[in-house]
Amino acid sequence: MRKKDQGTLDAVLKFVNRFYQANRAAPTISDIAEGVGVGRTTAFRYLQELSDRGLLDYKRGISAAPESAKMKTEYISAPLVGSIQCGCPEEQQELVEEYVSLPVSMFGKGDFYILRAKGDSMVDAGIEEDDWLVIERNCSASVGDIVVALDEDKQNTLKRYAGFDESEGRYLLAYENEARYPGKVIKVPSFEVQGVARRVLKTL
């Protein structure tokens, strides 16, 4: 039996991994042959070899993802529910626009939703107009966290929770744009944390 080339074995397994991660389905022999640059017969023989080595499950087609692909393809679904004002609070109505798959390896297994940033009050925190914010709900906020805050007037804003001013009996929600809003904070008697910002997704 002809000895299999290790480089081709690695290339086939790498292609299968990437294809599975991108499509959540296994490639065909034709996909592999074209992707790796080998003939269909060669692709078939190398799939059998990888199956014999326990690196994937091949029985007239790849019936299970490689273990390395499985570890990298666990996702959670997070709804994109509109925009959040990075400025003065305003009334928001939640409307699910679409669901976005987030890899657990990057985001963890929290209860997440996604908002678009509007306004310029958080640019010093790296949050700019139209960035997507991954928000974790059902969690407590600590001083210094960037929060989705619902005030007593049922209006939403995105600000940094800056603590409690005991002399005024007010909670402090701080802007993060010193050039335009130096030292500016919103002072509220109470607010509800609707989520804590965990990640910013942006176009470069």
N, C-alpha and C positions, 0 to 999 in steps of 0.2 A: 504494500500500500504506500502510495506517495506521501511523503512527510508534508504536513501542512506548514505553510509559511506563517510564522508568528505575527509578522507585520500585517498580513492580510486578515488573520484571525482577530487581531486587535481592531483593525479598521471596520470589520463587519460588526463586531460587538458594539463599537462606538457609534456606528451608524444606527443600529437597532435602538440603542439607548436614546439617542437624540430624536429619532423618529417617534419613539413611544412617548417621550416627554412632550414633544410638540403636538402630537395628534391624539394621545391617549389611546392609541390602537397600534397593533403590530404592523410592520411593513410586509409587503409581499416579496417573493423572491425577485420579481422584476424590479421592485423599488430598491432592493439591496444591490442587485447587479448594477443598476444604473448609478446609484449613489456611491458605490465603492469603486466602480469602474472595472468590473469583472464580468465574465459570462454568467448566464443563468445556472449552468451546470456547476461552475466553480462556486457560486453563491450557495447552491444547494449543499455541496459537499462541506463547505465551511460551517454552514448552519448545523449540519449533523454532527460535526466535530465539536462545536460549542455546546450542543445538547449533550453529547457523550461526556463532556467535562463538567456538566452540571451548571453551566453558566447561563443557559436559557432552556426553555422547554419547547422542543420542536417536534411536532408530530403532524405531518402534512399541513404545515403552517405553524407559525409561532403561537402557541396556545397560552403562554404566560409571559409577562415581561421579565427581562433580566432582573435579578435582585438589585443590581445597582440602579436600574431605572425605577424600580418600585420605591426605593428609599427616597428618590428625588421627585416623586410625582404625587405626593399627598397634598391636596389643596383644600382650602375652605372657601366658601362662597360669601362675598360681601356685597350688599346692595349699594349702588350709587344713588343717593337720595337728594341730589340737587346741590345747592350752594350755601355757603355760610359767609356772613359779612365779617370781614376783618376791618372793622371800623365801628361806627355807632350801631347799637343794637337795632335789629329790625325783625318784624314778624316773618317767620319761615313756615312753609307748609311742606311736610315731607311727602315726596312722590318718588317712588322707585322708578328710575330710568332704565336700569339694567343691572345685572349681577356680574361681578368681577371675580375671577378665580385668583386667589392669593396663595402662593406656596407656603406651606407650614414651616418649611425650613428657614424662611426669611421672616415671617410674621407671627409665628406661634399659633396657638389654637384659641385665641380670644374671640369674643363676640364683637365683630367689627362691622362698621359701615364706612362709606366713603362720601366725602363732600368736596365740592370745588371751592377753592378760596376766592373771595371777592374783596377788593380793597387793598390798601397798602399799609395797614397798621401793624403788620407782623413781619415786615421784610427783614428786620434784624435777626429774626429767628429762622430765616431761610424760607419763609412762606410768602410766595408772590401770587399775583393775579393768575387765576386758572390752574394753579397747582392742585393736585388731588391729595386730599388728606385722609389718611387711614385712621379712623377714630375707634377706640375701644369703649364700648358702653358697659354698663353694669359694673363699674369699678369706682373706687374712691379716688379723689384727687388730693395730691399733696402740694404744698406751697412750692411754686416754681414750675408746676405742670402747665402746659397749654391746654385749655379746656374749651369745650363747647358749653357756654353758660346760658341758661334760660333764666331771665330775671323775673322780678315780681310782676312785671307787666306782660309776661309771656312772650318776650322778645329774645331772640338768639344773638349771640356774638361769639367770636373766637378771640380769646385773650389769654395772657399768662396770669394764673392765679397768684397774686402777690401777698396773700395773707389777710389778716383782720386788723383794722385800726381800732383799738379799744377806746381811744379818746373820742372817736366819732361814732363808734358802734356800727361800722360799715366794713363790708368785705371789699377788697381791692382787686380790680381786674385791669391789668396793665397793658398798655400799648407797647409794641416792640418796633418803633421807628423813631429813633432819637433825632434824626435830621429834620423830620417834619412835625413830630409830636413830642417834643422834649418833656420827659417826666410826666406825660399824661396818663391818668388812670381813671377808670370808671368806679365810682363808689356806690355800692348797693347795700340795702339792709339785709337782703337775702338773695340767694340764687340757687338754681338746681343744676348740678353737673349732669349734662346729657352725654358726656363722653370725654375721654382724654386723648389728645392727638399722639399717635405713636410713630407714624411715618409720613414723610412727604414724598409724593411721586411727581416728578416734573420732567418736562421736555428740555433737553439740552440743545 
